[in-house]
Amino acid sequence: MNANAKQHRALLQDIAHRAMRERGLLPDFSAEVLAELDQLQAPATADESVRDLTNMHWASIDNDDSRDLDQLTVAEALPGDKIKLLVAIADVDALVKNGSAIDDHARHNTTSVYTAAMIFPMLPERLSTDLTSLNANEDRLAIVVEMVLGTDGALQASDIYRARVRNHAQLAYNSVAAWLDGGSVPEAITAVEGLAENLRLQDKVAQNMRNFRRVNGALSLETIEARPIFDGDQIRDLEVEYKNRATDIIEDCMIAANGVTARYLTAKKFPSIRRVVRTPKRWERIVELAAEHKFELPAEPNSKALDEFLIQRKTADPLRFPDLSLAVIKLLGAGEYMAELPDDIAPGHFGLAVKDYAHSTAPNRRYPDLITQRLLKAALAGSAWPYSQAELTALAKHCTEEEDAANKVERQVGKSAAALLLESRIGERFDAIVTGASEKGTWVRLLTVPVEGKVMQGFEGLDVGDRVRVQLTAIDVERGFIDFKTVGGARH
């Protein structure tokens, strides 16, 4: 199909649907799911066993266009400069019951798929953006993770319980970060008395927690994410999204909550699905990369030493640091889900320098989080395990596989979008960094345009992290192929 013969957005949507089906994912909800959805009503929030926390300064911080709001945060100053941090997580299980048609669809896909053309939500939007979303000015049921943190960011106490919460301000990362960095305060913050002070307290405790993790070896990684900008139905550009102080607040709060969740289940003699990143797959190549920058890493994997190298490089060359981060991430290897019984010892998360970690904070968009929520609610109620050991082991494997499939769909559609932008630039030359090198092929990402493609000629001797000059030789919009050949030797 000629890309010019069809509007870009419609073409990418067709490509996205096809990619979903090719990867075994369901792009659409069945008639059974829609019929079940019609029967759902918002759950009653009045329950004596559920705490009423609606008057606290709860707020959400997410992307500008996010509508599936999974979590709220709030902080409280305590004597001795301690800070109490609370994370409220949408009670999705209150409406999405295990074994229902809606749950079966979510279990099949295991995640929402965010493509350049459209979103394929794990749950129908009437749930994920309405009935189970922590929307502004609505009372909602939630699971609350409460943490007391010392001045050094170390966790001193924690608890988990059910509560009724109310989102008093739906905020966006970029405007909150600009304000924290000295810009004007967003109107949604000034409209709620005391919210500004509360957000600054959250910013403080998030920085403390991040510093504490770094002392213990958490990695200071930073990558470039790009999303297409449409002018009507035509792609005009790729916009790079960067992390900021507001994204750091949410990331640090969620990492802390996920750790508390895992330890809570273990303490209650419950199983869990852990998120793990094992020992790096290619540590020896990471050591070589560091040596190219005159930094010596130990022969055995060491996250604290690696973070020292990353911090040094970010200070020395902040412009190119995301490229180095990307290379390190590729060499660390992908995360995976593992079932853990109360007496098991599962691997930790190398990149976060945490031993206990269970995804729990995004049940509207990730199925492992919904599984964790059901385990938590059973533990809170003193009920039996809602899943057997065999079920959890199978689900962990399935969630890892489907997450990989979803990532491949997102990458393919993203490359199709990039190919549309590069149609007129075949023959041009670019500086690039090698992002993948294996028997399956060698891939590079351009340094001036956030686009990744495959090296079809001249890839011999290239390895992850190498800088190279490439020429764009061919594209295939439908298949998301962007092909290069090298036009100069690698710079190590």
Number of C-alpha atoms within 10 A of each C-alpha: 8 8 15 11 8 13 13 23 19 14 21 24 17 14 21 28 19 16 22 21 13 12 14 14 22 17 18 15 17 13 10 11 18 13 12 13 18 9 7 13 10 13 13 10 16 12 11 7 10 15 17 18 17 17 11 16 24 25 26 23 22 22 13 12 7 12 16 25 26 25 28 29 25 21 25 15 15 12 6 8 10 17 22 22 23 23 24 32 32 31 29 25 18 16 18 21 13 16 10 14 20 24 20 15 20 24 23 17 27 28 26 18 25 18 22 24 24 16 14 24 23 28 30 19 16 14 21 22 19 16 22 29 25 30 25 17 13 15 18 25 29 29 24 25 24 21 23 20 21 19 15 14 20 18 17 11 12 18 13 20 17 21 22 22 28 24 24 24 22 21 21 19 20 20 18 23 20 16 15 18 12 8 11 11 15 15 11 15 19 12 12 13 10 11 20 20 13 19 22 14 19 26 21 16 27 24 19 19 23 24 16 17 20 18 13 15 21 21 23 17 17 18 17 15 13 18 17 19 15 14 11 10 13 17 17 14 17 19 14 13 12 13 14 15 19 25 19 17 24 22 14 20 27 22 20 24 27 23 18 24 26 25 19 20 21 18 12 13 14 21 25 31 26 27 25 23 21 17 18 21 15 14 20 16 17 23 18 16 21 18 12 11 12 10 16 15 22 11 9 11 18 15 21 19 15 24 20 16 19 21 15 15 18 18 10 11 11 14 9 12 21 18 23 24 21 22 23 23 18 18 20 20 15 14 16 19 24 22 21 21 18 14 10 10 10 18 18 18 20 21 23 20 18 19 17 21 25 25 26 28 28 21 29 31 22 24 26 28 23 27 23 24 24 21 22 28 20 16 19 15 11 10 11 11 16 17 16 11 14 9 11 22 18 13 23 21 14 17 22 18 16 19 21 16 20 24 15 16 26 22 17 22 27 25 24 27 29 28 26 23 19 18 16 9 14 15 12 12 17 18 18 27 26 26 27 23 20 10 5 7 11 21 24 29 23 21 15 9 17 16 20 24 24 21 25 16 15 15 21 12 9 24 21 23 28 20 23 22 19 26 21 21 17 17 22 15 24 23 14 20 17 25 22 27 18 21 15 13 16 19 11 13
